[in-house]
Amino acid sequence: MFDTALTVNDLILLAKGAGMTLLVTAISVFFGTILGIVFGVVRYQIGPWWAAPMTFVLDIFRSIPLLIQLVLANAFLTAVLKLKMSGFAVACGVLSLYTAAYCAEIVRGGIESVPLTLRRAARSLGMSWGQDMRNIVLPLATRVALPSWIGLALGVMKDSALVYIVQVVELLKSTQILITRLQEPLFLLMICGMFYFVISFPIARFGGYLEKRWSND
């Protein structure tokens, strides 16, 4: 018969880790999405040549592994600049910029999917640039960008497991602590995977629901 030393307090530790994972993910996706929308609109509006410096910076965040970004950001902010920043703040900051770098491309692609003829028609009716973007472009672009954005949000949630490097105890780190103490790696990793599934499944299903509903409009 299967026997385990796992206790209720251990499950509470895992639940707290899952809560930290959700918190880091929510903050990073929220601010990363806002920045990504701004970067994506600006990059589309001013053209590739003028946006080259911004694109280069965003490419850095897309190209360098997240683990290296976290280590370098933590070392630079705390050791070089001597700022008293918690690991949580560093993790949220780096993940927000990481999210924004990918979200900017999703937004730009969504905007480019809107037919130019539709935009010209809107402007010919007397709409300003802001009205055109708010009433025509962004609603249509959102439908195109939503599946990619959902994938990005889920990816950020899983990538948040790397924030242990800046001393943030999230779900995977909590699992590692219990593995060290209980020596039951397979069982504990199964429970960890179940936590990730419970967190991510509703998000994926909600995105699928919106996509299906909009396709029927």
URLINRA-V15511 format. One record per backbone hydrogen bond with DSSP energy under -1.0 kcal/mol. NH is the residue of the N-H (numbers start at 1). CO is the residue of the C=O. If there is no record, write none. Layout:
nh->[NH & NH]
co->[CO & CO]
This chain:
nh->[11 & 12 & 13 & 14 & 15 & 16 & 17 & 18 & 19 & 20 & 21 & 22 & 23 & 24 & 25 & 26 & 27 & 28 & 29 & 30 & 31 & 32 & 33 & 34 & 35 & 36 & 37 & 38 & 39 & 40 & 41 & 42 & 43 & 44 & 45 & 46 & 51 & 52 & 55 & 56 & 57 & 58 & 59 & 60 & 61 & 62 & 63 & 64 & 69 & 70 & 71 & 72 & 73 & 74 & 75 & 76 & 77 & 78 & 79 & 80 & 81 & 83 & 85 & 90 & 91 & 92 & 93 & 94 & 95 & 96 & 97 & 98 & 99 & 100 & 101 & 102 & 103 & 104 & 106 & 107 & 108 & 109 & 110 & 111 & 112 & 114 & 119 & 120 & 121 & 122 & 123 & 124 & 125 & 126 & 127 & 132 & 133 & 134 & 135 & 136 & 137 & 138 & 140 & 141 & 142 & 143 & 144 & 145 & 146 & 149 & 150 & 151 & 152 & 153 & 154 & 155 & 156 & 157 & 158 & 159 & 160 & 161 & 162 & 163 & 165 & 166 & 167 & 168 & 170 & 174 & 175 & 176 & 177 & 178 & 179 & 180 & 181 & 182 & 183 & 188 & 189 & 190 & 191 & 192 & 193 & 194 & 195 & 196 & 197 & 198 & 199 & 200 & 201 & 204 & 205 & 206 & 207 & 208 & 209 & 210 & 211 & 212 & 213 & 214 & 215]
co->[7 & 8 & 9 & 10 & 11 & 12 & 13 & 14 & 15 & 16 & 17 & 18 & 19 & 20 & 21 & 22 & 23 & 24 & 25 & 26 & 27 & 28 & 29 & 30 & 31 & 32 & 33 & 34 & 35 & 36 & 37 & 38 & 39 & 40 & 41 & 42 & 47 & 49 & 51 & 52 & 53 & 54 & 55 & 56 & 57 & 58 & 59 & 60 & 65 & 66 & 67 & 68 & 69 & 70 & 71 & 72 & 73 & 74 & 75 & 75 & 76 & 77 & 83 & 86 & 87 & 88 & 89 & 90 & 91 & 92 & 93 & 94 & 95 & 96 & 97 & 98 & 99 & 100 & 102 & 103 & 104 & 105 & 106 & 107 & 108 & 111 & 115 & 116 & 117 & 118 & 119 & 120 & 121 & 123 & 122 & 128 & 129 & 130 & 131 & 132 & 132 & 133 & 136 & 137 & 138 & 139 & 140 & 141 & 142 & 145 & 146 & 147 & 148 & 149 & 150 & 151 & 152 & 153 & 154 & 155 & 156 & 158 & 159 & 160 & 162 & 163 & 164 & 163 & 168 & 170 & 171 & 172 & 173 & 174 & 175 & 176 & 177 & 178 & 179 & 184 & 185 & 186 & 187 & 188 & 189 & 190 & 191 & 192 & 193 & 194 & 195 & 196 & 197 & 200 & 201 & 202 & 203 & 204 & 205 & 206 & 207 & 208 & 209 & 210 & 211]
